Amino acid sequence: MSNRPAIVLVLGDITHQHADVIVNAANSSLLGGGGVDGAIHRKGGPAILAECRALRAGHYGRGLPTGRAVATTAGDLPARWVVRTVGPVYSAEEDRSELLASCYAESLRVAAELGAETVAFPAVSTGIFGWPMEDAARLAIRTVREEATAPVREVRFVLFDTAAHTVFATALAEADATGR
């Protein structure tokens, strides 16, 4: 469909992406952590942490809830903004798919409100939060296709290793074949 954004898969480091928005798979504290979150804070510099501290001192005093998203400056990153979202921890006993889908939907909503045309996502919740890559890829692609609205015209999934890239490529091919 012509109103869908282009979905692009990139093998690499999300902190090197030239995009309007880089999405950060953050922890609820907003104050940095490991993985993607730590890399974004390190490369983005002190302006990001300062803005996150201001968010914690204000509306997000108890942290950012799982599945929600909020924007900050991108600091020294090659982007205009960082949109932070808190992914759910995977559970085999409880279906938390709606929370993971919400991470993508809310990030896209915030990006659209900012006027962003290009958005770069990591594979949210697939690192230390343990979400199975195959399931996360299908859910991410489906949610982006269902939720992305103008002005967003390109969504990049920036995948850190070839295994993740292969899984996302398979999920994207399956989605293309089924029209979802």
Backbone as JSON, one array per atom type, in Angstrom:
{
  "sequence": "MSNRPAIVLVLGDITHQHADVIVNAANSSLLGGGGVDGAIHRKGGPAILAECRALRAGHYGRGLPTGRAVATTAGDLPARWVVRTVGPVYSAEEDRSELLASCYAESLRVAAELGAETVAFPAVSTGIFGWPMEDAARLAIRTVREEATAPVREVRFVLFDTAAHTVFATALAEADATGR",
  "N": [[0.84, -1.18, 0.0], [0.48, 2.25, -0.71], [0.54, 4.21, 1.29], [1.96, 3.19, 3.35], [4.93, 3.24, 5.31], [8.28, 2.91, 4.06], [10.05, -0.01, 4.88], [13.13, -0.7, 6.13], [15.94, -2.73, 6.51], [18.82, -2.75, 8.47], [22.12, -3.66, 9.05], [24.02, -3.1, 11.77], [25.17, -0.44, 13.95], [23.02, 1.32, 15.94], [23.54, 3.85, 16.93], [24.89, 5.15, 14.97], [23.16, 5.95, 13.06], [21.78, 8.17, 10.74], [19.05, 9.81, 11.18], [15.74, 11.13, 11.67], [14.59, 10.34, 14.09], [15.94, 8.28, 16.56], [15.17, 5.35, 18.13], [15.24, 4.4, 21.46], [15.71, 1.56, 23.31], [14.93, 1.7, 26.28], [15.47, 1.64, 29.89], [13.12, 1.84, 32.6], [13.91, 3.87, 34.31], [15.01, 5.88, 32.81], [17.58, 6.82, 32.93], [19.83, 5.75, 31.77], [21.65, 2.72, 31.01], [22.44, -0.63, 30.15], [23.36, -2.24, 27.03], [21.59, -1.14, 24.12], [20.56, 1.18, 25.29], [22.65, 2.1, 27.02], [24.65, 2.54, 25.07], [23.51, 4.61, 23.55], [23.33, 6.66, 25.46], [26.09, 6.98, 26.05], [27.25, 7.73, 23.53], [25.61, 9.86, 22.82], [26.09, 11.83, 24.7], [26.25, 14.3, 27.43], [23.97, 15.96, 27.27], [21.72, 14.43, 26.77], [21.4, 12.86, 29.11], [20.95, 14.94, 30.93], [18.47, 15.93, 30.04], [16.9, 13.67, 30.43], [17.04, 13.45, 33.21], [15.61, 15.75, 33.88], [13.07, 14.99, 32.94], [12.56, 12.94, 34.77], [12.43, 14.43, 37.07], [10.11, 15.72, 36.7], [7.17, 15.01, 35.08], [7.62, 12.23, 34.86], [8.36, 11.09, 37.33], [8.25, 8.65, 38.63], [9.36, 7.07, 36.78], [9.35, 5.82, 33.36], [6.55, 4.18, 32.16], [6.21, 0.71, 31.15], [5.9, 0.02, 27.71], [5.25, 2.59, 26.96], [6.26, 5.8, 25.5], [8.63, 8.46, 25.15], [10.08, 11.56, 24.13], [13.4, 12.92, 23.75], [16.18, 15.17, 23.44], [18.72, 14.47, 20.97], [21.3, 14.88, 21.53], [24.68, 14.42, 20.91], [24.32, 12.58, 18.91], [23.74, 11.46, 15.48], [21.09, 12.35, 14.85], [17.83, 13.87, 15.16], [16.14, 13.6, 17.35], [15.8, 11.49, 20.27], [13.72, 8.85, 20.9], [12.47, 7.36, 23.64], [11.6, 4.16, 24.76], [10.1, 1.73, 26.86], [10.56, -1.56, 26.94], [8.83, -4.7, 27.46], [9.74, -7.33, 29.76], [10.32, -10.57, 28.65], [8.01, -13.24, 29.09], [7.25, -16.6, 29.49], [5.0, -17.49, 30.68], [3.09, -15.5, 30.71], [1.31, -13.56, 28.41], [2.72, -10.89, 26.96], [2.63, -9.5, 24.66], [1.07, -7.32, 23.76], [2.15, -5.19, 25.16], [4.73, -5.07, 24.07], [4.11, -4.49, 21.38], [2.95, -2.02, 21.82], [5.2, -0.48, 22.47], [6.37, -0.02, 19.95], [4.21, 1.2, 18.59], [3.64, 3.47, 20.21], [6.11, 4.78, 20.08], [6.18, 5.43, 17.36], [3.95, 7.12, 17.27], [4.82, 9.28, 18.88], [7.04, 10.06, 17.33], [5.74, 10.87, 14.95], [4.28, 13.05, 15.95], [6.38, 14.77, 16.44], [7.08, 15.39, 13.9], [8.74, 13.75, 12.48], [10.28, 12.09, 9.75], [11.91, 9.93, 9.29], [12.63, 7.0, 11.09], [14.53, 5.12, 13.31], [14.7, 1.95, 14.64], [15.75, -0.27, 17.28], [15.83, -3.83, 17.95], [13.51, -4.14, 20.01], [13.37, -5.27, 23.35], [14.67, -7.69, 22.89], [17.17, -8.21, 23.83], [18.65, -8.26, 26.88], [16.14, -8.49, 28.03], [15.04, -10.74, 26.98], [13.18, -11.45, 24.91], [12.03, -13.66, 22.41], [13.63, -13.61, 19.29], [12.41, -14.2, 16.75], [9.63, -13.98, 17.22], [9.52, -11.35, 18.17], [10.37, -9.95, 15.89], [8.33, -10.46, 13.96], [6.15, -9.28, 15.29], [7.04, -6.62, 15.55], [7.3, -5.74, 12.85], [4.66, -6.08, 11.9], [3.3, -4.3, 13.63], [4.49, -1.82, 12.97], [3.65, -1.58, 10.32], [0.88, -1.38, 10.71], [0.57, 0.85, 12.37], [2.18, 3.1, 11.68], [2.11, 6.44, 10.64], [1.7, 9.39, 8.56], [3.94, 12.03, 9.27], [5.85, 10.03, 8.92], [7.91, 8.27, 6.81], [9.85, 6.4, 6.42], [10.93, 3.54, 8.08], [13.47, 2.16, 9.87], [14.9, -0.86, 10.84], [17.42, -1.41, 12.9], [19.83, -3.66, 13.22], [21.94, -5.46, 15.3], [23.5, -7.73, 14.83], [24.26, -10.39, 12.44], [22.59, -12.59, 12.73], [20.21, -11.6, 13.92], [19.5, -9.8, 11.9], [18.98, -11.57, 9.79], [16.75, -12.94, 10.81], [14.86, -10.82, 10.98], [14.75, -10.18, 8.25], [13.58, -12.49, 7.19], [11.08, -12.39, 8.51], [10.1, -10.0, 7.43], [9.91, -10.67, 4.72], [7.98, -12.69, 4.86], [5.82, -11.16, 5.81], [5.49, -9.44, 3.63], [4.71, -11.3, 1.72], [2.24, -12.12, 2.67], [0.9, -9.78, 2.8], [0.72, -8.33, 5.12]],
  "CA": [[0.0, 0.0, 0.0], [1.33, 3.41, -0.91], [0.66, 5.05, 2.47], [2.84, 2.53, 4.31], [6.33, 3.68, 5.22], [9.25, 1.91, 3.64], [10.74, -0.69, 5.97], [14.5, -0.97, 5.72], [16.73, -3.46, 7.5], [20.21, -2.31, 8.46], [23.03, -4.36, 9.95], [24.96, -2.1, 12.29], [25.08, 0.22, 15.25], [21.96, 2.34, 15.85], [24.05, 5.18, 17.27], [25.48, 5.74, 13.77], [22.09, 6.2, 12.09], [21.33, 9.52, 10.43], [17.59, 9.69, 11.11], [15.08, 12.13, 12.51], [14.41, 9.73, 15.41], [16.51, 7.0, 16.96], [14.42, 4.82, 19.26], [16.06, 3.8, 22.49], [15.1, 0.54, 24.17], [15.4, 2.22, 27.56], [14.87, 1.11, 31.1], [12.1, 2.78, 33.09], [14.51, 5.0, 35.03], [15.42, 6.86, 31.79], [18.87, 7.37, 33.28], [20.92, 4.98, 31.18], [21.73, 1.31, 31.38], [23.31, -1.39, 29.28], [22.87, -2.48, 25.67], [21.27, 0.02, 23.28], [20.39, 2.34, 26.17], [23.97, 2.57, 27.42], [25.35, 3.06, 23.9], [22.92, 5.9, 23.19], [23.77, 7.64, 26.45], [27.53, 7.25, 25.89], [27.54, 8.45, 22.29], [24.82, 11.09, 22.77], [26.69, 12.83, 25.56], [25.59, 14.74, 28.65], [22.68, 16.64, 27.05], [20.67, 13.42, 26.87], [21.19, 12.55, 30.53], [20.35, 16.11, 31.57], [17.05, 15.98, 29.69], [16.26, 12.54, 31.11], [16.9, 13.83, 34.63], [14.5, 16.71, 33.95], [11.83, 14.2, 32.83], [12.35, 12.23, 36.04], [12.08, 15.43, 38.09], [8.78, 16.22, 36.36], [6.04, 14.1, 34.82], [8.0, 10.83, 34.95], [9.04, 10.91, 38.62], [8.31, 7.21, 38.96], [9.91, 6.37, 35.62], [8.5, 5.66, 32.19], [5.91, 2.86, 32.21], [6.43, -0.23, 30.05], [5.02, 0.21, 26.55], [5.08, 4.01, 26.66], [7.4, 6.42, 24.83], [8.83, 9.89, 25.37], [11.19, 12.08, 23.32], [14.4, 13.84, 24.29], [17.2, 15.58, 22.49], [19.62, 13.41, 20.54], [22.66, 15.22, 21.94], [25.72, 14.33, 19.89], [23.98, 11.54, 17.93], [23.38, 12.0, 14.17], [19.63, 12.32, 14.76], [17.22, 15.07, 15.76], [15.58, 13.24, 18.65], [15.78, 10.1, 20.73], [12.45, 8.47, 21.52], [12.73, 6.28, 24.58], [10.47, 3.29, 25.06], [10.46, 0.68, 27.8], [10.01, -2.84, 26.51], [8.53, -5.67, 28.51], [10.55, -8.53, 29.94], [9.61, -11.72, 28.11], [7.52, -14.25, 30.02], [6.6, -17.74, 28.84], [3.75, -17.74, 31.4], [2.15, -14.39, 30.54], [1.44, -12.93, 27.09], [2.98, -9.45, 27.07], [2.76, -9.01, 23.29], [0.46, -5.99, 23.62], [3.11, -4.19, 25.67], [5.8, -4.9, 23.09], [3.52, -3.77, 20.25], [2.77, -0.64, 22.26], [6.49, 0.21, 22.36], [6.52, 0.44, 18.56], [3.11, 2.12, 18.26], [3.84, 4.73, 20.94], [7.3, 5.45, 19.52], [5.76, 6.01, 16.08], [3.05, 8.24, 17.57], [5.66, 10.4, 19.32], [7.82, 10.5, 16.16], [4.84, 11.61, 14.06], [3.99, 14.33, 16.6], [7.58, 15.59, 16.28], [7.27, 15.68, 12.49], [9.81, 12.91, 11.97], [10.06, 11.31, 8.54], [12.7, 8.7, 9.37], [12.7, 6.46, 12.44], [15.39, 3.93, 13.42], [14.39, 1.13, 15.81], [16.45, -1.51, 17.57], [14.91, -4.94, 18.2], [13.12, -3.87, 21.41], [13.17, -6.35, 24.32], [15.3, -8.96, 22.5], [18.46, -8.37, 24.51], [18.59, -8.77, 28.25], [14.75, -8.76, 28.4], [14.82, -12.12, 26.6], [12.09, -11.75, 23.97], [12.52, -14.44, 21.27], [13.83, -12.74, 18.13], [11.44, -14.46, 15.69], [8.35, -13.41, 17.63], [9.69, -9.9, 18.22], [10.46, -9.43, 14.52], [6.98, -10.49, 13.37], [5.32, -8.3, 15.98], [7.54, -5.28, 15.23], [6.96, -5.41, 11.46], [3.21, -5.94, 11.83], [2.89, -3.06, 14.32], [4.92, -0.67, 12.16], [2.75, -1.48, 9.16], [-0.46, -0.99, 11.15], [0.54, 2.07, 13.18], [2.93, 4.25, 11.17], [1.32, 7.45, 9.93], [2.45, 10.56, 8.08], [4.89, 12.19, 8.18], [6.85, 8.96, 8.87], [7.97, 7.66, 5.49], [10.81, 5.3, 6.44], [11.25, 2.93, 9.36], [14.63, 1.27, 9.79], [15.23, -1.73, 11.96], [18.87, -1.47, 12.93], [20.07, -4.92, 13.9], [23.33, -5.46, 15.7], [24.27, -8.86, 14.31], [23.69, -11.01, 11.25], [21.5, -13.5, 13.11], [19.0, -10.78, 14.07], [19.17, -9.28, 10.58], [18.38, -12.68, 9.04], [15.4, -13.19, 11.36], [14.0, -9.73, 10.54], [14.57, -10.3, 6.8], [12.59, -13.55, 7.0], [9.79, -11.88, 8.95], [9.65, -8.99, 6.47], [9.51, -11.39, 3.5], [6.7, -13.34, 5.16], [4.79, -10.1, 5.87], [5.25, -9.0, 2.25], [4.0, -12.37, 1.01], [0.86, -12.19, 3.17], [0.29, -8.45, 2.74], [0.51, -7.78, 6.46]],
  "C": [[0.88, 1.23, 0.0], [1.48, 4.27, 0.34], [1.52, 4.41, 3.56], [4.25, 3.1, 4.18], [7.19, 2.55, 4.66], [9.87, 1.3, 4.88], [12.08, -1.13, 5.44], [15.2, -1.71, 6.85], [18.19, -3.08, 7.34], [20.99, -3.16, 9.46], [24.01, -3.33, 10.47], [24.61, -1.59, 13.66], [24.07, 1.37, 15.14], [22.47, 3.74, 16.16], [24.73, 5.86, 16.08], [24.43, 6.13, 12.73], [21.77, 7.69, 11.96], [19.82, 9.41, 10.19], [16.99, 10.83, 11.93], [14.96, 11.62, 13.95], [15.2, 8.44, 15.48], [15.71, 6.56, 18.17], [15.38, 4.1, 20.19], [15.24, 2.79, 23.28], [15.61, 0.8, 25.58], [14.87, 1.4, 28.73], [13.97, 2.2, 31.69], [12.69, 3.98, 33.81], [14.85, 6.16, 34.1], [16.85, 7.37, 31.99], [20.06, 6.57, 32.77], [20.94, 3.56, 31.71], [22.72, 0.62, 30.48], [22.75, -1.44, 27.87], [22.7, -1.2, 24.87], [21.2, 1.28, 24.13], [21.74, 2.93, 26.57], [24.74, 3.18, 26.25], [24.82, 4.43, 23.5], [23.34, 6.98, 24.19], [25.25, 7.99, 26.29], [27.8, 8.12, 24.67], [26.79, 9.79, 22.22], [25.33, 12.2, 23.66], [25.78, 13.32, 26.68], [24.24, 15.43, 28.45], [21.52, 15.66, 27.19], [20.36, 13.12, 28.33], [20.55, 13.72, 31.25], [18.85, 16.19, 31.28], [16.28, 14.83, 30.34], [16.07, 12.83, 32.6], [15.75, 14.83, 34.81], [13.15, 15.99, 33.83], [11.52, 13.49, 34.13], [11.96, 13.2, 37.15], [10.67, 15.96, 37.87], [7.75, 15.11, 36.26], [6.37, 12.63, 35.04], [8.8, 10.54, 36.22], [9.19, 9.46, 39.03], [8.88, 6.39, 37.81], [8.89, 6.28, 34.5], [7.88, 4.27, 32.23], [6.23, 2.01, 30.97], [5.4, 0.01, 28.95], [4.78, 1.65, 26.18], [6.33, 4.55, 25.99], [7.43, 7.91, 25.12], [10.07, 10.32, 24.59], [12.12, 12.96, 24.14], [15.28, 14.3, 23.12], [18.02, 14.37, 22.07], [21.06, 13.72, 20.92], [23.61, 15.19, 20.76], [25.47, 13.23, 18.85], [23.61, 12.19, 16.59], [21.87, 11.89, 13.9], [19.1, 13.62, 15.36], [16.72, 14.8, 17.17], [15.88, 11.79, 18.97], [14.41, 9.89, 21.35], [12.75, 7.24, 22.36], [11.46, 5.48, 24.79], [10.97, 2.18, 25.96], [9.77, -0.61, 27.38], [9.73, -3.75, 27.68], [9.59, -6.77, 28.58], [9.72, -9.7, 29.44], [9.2, -12.68, 29.24], [6.85, -15.36, 29.23], [5.23, -18.0, 29.47], [2.68, -16.68, 31.15], [2.38, -13.74, 29.18], [1.55, -11.41, 27.26], [3.15, -8.81, 25.69], [2.18, -7.62, 23.1], [1.4, -4.9, 24.12], [4.25, -3.98, 24.69], [5.29, -4.16, 21.86], [3.34, -2.29, 20.59], [4.07, 0.16, 22.2], [6.68, 0.79, 20.96], [5.45, 1.47, 18.21], [3.31, 3.48, 18.93], [5.04, 5.49, 20.42], [6.96, 6.11, 18.19], [4.84, 7.2, 16.29], [3.86, 9.47, 17.97], [6.47, 10.95, 18.14], [6.97, 11.32, 15.22], [4.51, 12.98, 14.65], [5.16, 15.29, 16.47], [7.79, 16.03, 14.83], [8.35, 14.84, 11.85], [9.38, 12.16, 10.72], [10.79, 9.98, 8.57], [12.87, 8.29, 10.83], [13.54, 5.19, 12.42], [15.1, 3.22, 14.74], [15.45, 0.06, 16.02], [15.4, -2.63, 17.68], [14.55, -4.89, 19.69], [12.85, -5.17, 22.16], [13.87, -7.67, 23.97], [16.65, -9.19, 23.15], [18.27, -9.0, 25.88], [17.16, -9.08, 28.7], [14.24, -10.09, 27.83], [13.72, -12.45, 25.61], [12.66, -12.55, 22.8], [12.52, -13.6, 19.98], [12.77, -12.95, 17.05], [10.09, -13.81, 16.0], [8.43, -11.88, 17.64], [9.71, -9.29, 16.82], [9.09, -9.38, 13.86], [6.11, -9.39, 13.97], [5.74, -6.87, 15.61], [7.11, -4.86, 13.82], [5.45, -5.2, 11.32], [2.76, -4.62, 12.47], [3.29, -1.83, 13.52], [3.99, -0.5, 10.97], [1.36, -0.99, 9.55], [-0.5, 0.41, 11.75], [1.24, 3.29, 12.58], [2.01, 5.17, 10.36], [2.22, 8.58, 9.47], [2.79, 11.42, 9.29], [5.93, 11.07, 8.07], [6.79, 8.27, 7.51], [8.96, 6.51, 5.42], [11.03, 4.84, 7.88], [12.4, 1.95, 9.12], [14.68, 0.41, 11.04], [16.73, -1.92, 11.9], [19.25, -2.63, 13.84], [21.57, -5.12, 14.08], [24.16, -6.61, 15.13], [23.53, -9.54, 13.15], [22.55, -11.96, 11.58], [20.18, -12.72, 13.24], [18.56, -10.24, 12.71], [18.48, -10.35, 9.74], [16.96, -12.95, 9.51], [14.44, -12.09, 10.91], [13.75, -9.8, 9.03], [13.53, -11.38, 6.48], [11.2, -13.07, 7.37], [9.23, -10.84, 7.97], [9.2, -9.67, 5.17], [8.18, -12.09, 3.7], [5.56, -12.32, 5.2], [4.46, -9.58, 4.47], [4.41, -10.02, 1.49], [2.52, -12.45, 1.41], [0.14, -10.85, 3.12], [0.04, -7.82, 4.09], [1.65, -6.91, 6.86]]
}
